[in-house]
Amino acid sequence: MSLELPSPIAAYIDANTRLDVEGMMKPFAANAVVLDDGRRFEGQVAIRGMLQHSMDVYKAVFAPDALRHEDGQVVLEGPAHGDFKGSPIRFTYRFDLDGDSIKVLEITA
């Protein structure tokens, strides 16, 4: 199934499939926030560190299979495969966009 994703989200997902942290960072706004597993990562340095750790340790690749728009957010759902217990696990990614940038990404299982 091919999902019609906004360009910053498509760029993030595409880079994730290659475990490419620098590519994943490109669509984030300078003051972006990522909420993941009850933790808050704010700004480029914090987000890059979180993504690098995730790629190094878990090699998690998110494969969205459902898309919806909800309360101004782009919401993706799908499995993530990687080197972690229970893989694959189904996740929800909620994106707030600001033009061609990701302003907020919230990741929940």
Secondary structure as GFF3:
##gff-version 3
##sequence-region A 1 109
A	DSSP	alpha_helix	7	17	.	.	.	ID=ss1
A	DSSP	alpha_helix	21	25	.	.	.	ID=ss2
A	DSSP	beta_strand	28	36	.	.	.	ID=ss3
A	DSSP	beta_strand	39	42	.	.	.	ID=ss4
A	DSSP	alpha_helix	44	57	.	.	.	ID=ss5
A	DSSP	beta_strand	61	62	.	.	.	ID=ss6
A	DSSP	beta_strand	66	70	.	.	.	ID=ss7
A	DSSP	beta_strand	73	81	.	.	.	ID=ss8
A	DSSP	beta_strand	89	98	.	.	.	ID=ss9
A	DSSP	beta_strand	101	108	.	.	.	ID=ss10
###
